[in-house]
Every structure is written in C-alpha cells, then in structure tokens.
C-alpha cells in the first residue's frame, strides 16, 4: 500500500473542499465498508479453516504435499501483490473476487492452528486480539496526533522481524522465537493504529467505484494486521493439544 494516500498513485477527488462534517461523514461511510469487508474476510477465513481442519482429505491435500502448501503460500502472496498494485485498475467485481480468494486460501493454510492448539485457547486468543485491535484502530481513527512519522520505523521493524524469523527457521531457538513473537505483537498493534489513520486520508482521496475498491484494499490491510496480531499472540497464549 502506498505510504501516502494523497500521492498521484491514488485517484483524487474533490473531497478536500468539503466541510469538516461532510468529510467526517465520508470517512465514516468508507470505514463502514472497510470493517464490513474485513469482518467478512475473517469469517470466511475462519469457516474455511474449521472445515479444512475437520476434513482428513483436505488436510492430506494441503499439508501432505509440501509443493501444494507452498504453492498456496505463493498464491496468497501473488494475490496480495496484484490486488495492492492494481486495485484502481481492476473493476469492483475483480477486486472483490481477489479479496475473497485470498481470505479463502488463507483459511486453508491457517487451518493448521486447529490441529496444533486447543479450541478454547484459539477462541480466547481471538477475542484478546479483537479487543487489542479494536482499541488501537479506534485510537488511530480518533487521535488528533499525526502518526505518519511511525511509517519508516514500522517498515524497518517489519523487515527486521521477517529477517529474524527466517534466520530462526534454521536456528530453531526458543528464545529468539519468544523475542520475535513479542516484537510481532507490538509491531502489529502499532500498525493497526497507523494503518487506520492512513486509511482516513485515503477515504477523502477517492470516490465512486475507486472508493469501493479502496475500501477493500483497506479491509485487506487491517485484515492482515489482525491476523498477524492474532498469530503472534497465539504463540504466547495458545495451549497445544
């Protein structure tokens, strides 16, 4: 996602000539769509994950063959990349289809958590994640502070986190795993507030079908923040079977 929602990469509208009340209404309408699509994506992911975890055939298909599993991961990354890059070139139906496909594929790969952790610990961690996410998203939406300065720091932290996690694949260090999990929780908590505020700017930069497409991109952004926050918290609070 572009760091600056007012850059030439985003279609511009005349929203900045609106009154404060009209801008607030436009932002509220935009976020209603963002949170709606995000909730739909999470529901689809959870439903697919539960179905896959309960099907021995699907489990064997997804996890019994590394080529299939990594193929799904690559497909997810490709969908996110294409959706982010072409969100304003694609039609509304294409953007919606890409988001739905991503949420479904993510459900397949995330179904493994139901095989590793108890249902109670997954549920409690989910509600903890929802509370943290909701609090930070509300902060990002209502705060008068400018969070744009967090951008570079959060980007650097994210790169460092990915590198550390890749390194730990080979080291297998429990200590490093705990450290990266803690950093991940803090990072995606902060990203939730930062991305929410950034989306407020995007809400005023687009209109019409571009606004509908942008709302799905916003939903994907916050969906990813939530999923990553949940997975890192699960490392701490998840009880293994």
N, C-alpha and C positions, 0 to 999 in steps of 0.2 A: 504494500500500500504506500502511496506517495506520502512522504513526510509532511508535505504542505498542501492542504486541501484547496488552497487558493492559487496553486500554480497552474500554468497553462495545460497541464495534463488532465485537468478536470473541467468539464463543461461548465461555463459560468452562466449565472442567471442575474436578474436584476434584484435579487433578494436584499442586497445590501442597502437599497434605497427604501426598504420597508421600515415601519416604526418598530420600536422595541417590542411592543405587544404582538405585532404581526410576525416578527422574527421568532419570538418565543413560541408562537402557535405553530409555525412551520417546523421548528426544531422538535416540538412535542409530537407532531404528526409523523415526522421522519423516524423518531425513536420508537414510536408505537410499531412501525413496520419492522425496524431493526430487531427489537426484542421479540416480536411475533415470529419472525423467521428464525431467530436464534433458538427460541423455545421449540419450534417445530423441528429444527435440526437436531437438537438434543434428544427430543422424544423419539425421532426416527433412529438415531444412533443407539439409544438405549434399547429400543424394541428389536432392532436387528441383532444387537449384541446378545440379548437374552435368548432370542431364537437360535442364534448360532451356537451359543453355549449349551443349549439343550438338545442339539442335533449332532449325533456322533458322525453322521455323514458329512456335515458342514465342517466340523472340527477336523476331520481327517483331510478334507479338501484344502482347508486354509492352513492348518498347522502341520499336516503330514508331509507337505512338499514345500521345501524352502523356496523354490522357484515361484510357486503360487503366492506365498506370503510376501516375499519381497516384490513380486510383481504388483500386488495390491498396494504396497507402500509407495512404489514408484508412480502408480496410477493416481494415488491421492496427492502426491507432490505435484504431479503434472496438472491435475485439476485446479489446485490452488494457484499455481503459477499462471495458467491460462486465464482463469477467472479474474485474477488481480490485474493482469495485463490487458485483457480485452473486455472488461466489464462494461465500458461505454461504446464498444464496437458491436457487441452481441445484442440480440433482441432480448426483451424481457423474459420470454419463454426459455431461451438458451441459457441465460444466467440462472434462472430458477432451476432448470434441469441439472446444471453443473453443481449447484449447491446441494441439491437433493442427492445426486450421485455421490458427492463427497461424503455427506453425512452417512449414507448407507454403507459405503466402503469402510469408513472409519469404524462403524459398528462391527463389521466383520473382524477387523484387526484388534479392536478393543475387547472383543468377547473373551479373550484370554483372561481378563481380570476376574471373570466369574468362575473360572476354573482354578485360579490361584488363591483368591481371597473369599472370606465368608460373605454371605449376602448382607448380614447385619452391619459389618464393618464398611462395606461398599455404600450402603444406604446412609449410614451416619456420616461418612466422609463426604458423600454427595451433598447432604444438607449443610454441612460445615462449609463446603466450597461455595454453595449457593449464598449463604449468609455473608461470607467474605466478599464474594463477587458483587453482590447487591450493594453492600456498604461502599465498596471502592468505586463502583460505577456511579452511584449516587453522588459520591464526593466529586468525581470527575465532571459530572453534569452540573452540579450546583455551585462548586467552588468559584470564587472570583479570582483566585490565584492563576497565573499563567503557567501551565505545566509543560509548555513546549520545550523548555530548557532540559527536560528529562530525556528528550529523544535520543541524543547521541550517547548519553550514559547508558540508557537502557539497551540500545543497539549493541554497544560494546560488551555489556554484561551478557546479553543473549549469545553473542559469538563466543565469548569465553566459556559460557555454560555448555554450549554444544561441543566445543573442543574438549573440555574436561570429561564430558560424558563419553565421547568417543574413545578417549585415552583409557578411561576406566573399563571399557569393554575388554581391553587387553590386560589391564592390571587386576581387575576383579577386587578392588579394595572396598571393604565395607565402610571404612571411614570416609573415603572420598565420595562414596555413594550418598552417605548421610549429608555431607557438606553440599554436594550438588543439589540434593533434594531441598535443603534449607534455602539455598540461593534461588532455586526454581520457584519456591513458594513466594519469597519476597519479590522476585522479578515479575512474576505474572500477576501478583497483587498490584504492584505499581503500574504495570502495563494496562491493567483494566481501567484505572483512573485516567491514564494518559490517553489511551485509545478512545475512551468515551468523550473526553474533551475535544479530541481531534475530530471526532465524528460530528460534534456540534457545529464545527466550522464547515464541514462537508455538507451538512444539511442546508446551509444557506448558499452553497455554491452550485447546487443542481436543482432542476425542476423537471416535471413531466416524467417521461419514461426513464430519463437519466437518474432521476431521484429514486425511482423504484429499483433500478439496477444498483445504485449506490447503497440503498438500504440493505440489499442482500450482501454486498461486499462488507458493509458494516457488521451485519449479522455474523458473517464468516470470521471477521476479525475478533469479535467478542466471544464467539463460539470457541475459537482456538485458545483465547486467554482462559476461558473457563475450563476447558478440557485439560489443558496443561496444569492449571492450578489444582484441579481435582486429582490428576495422576501423581503429582508431586506430594500432595497431602496424603494420598493413599499409601505412599511408601512409609509414612510415619504411623498412620492410624490403622492401616489395613491389617487384619488378622488372617494369617494363612490357614488354609484348610488342613 
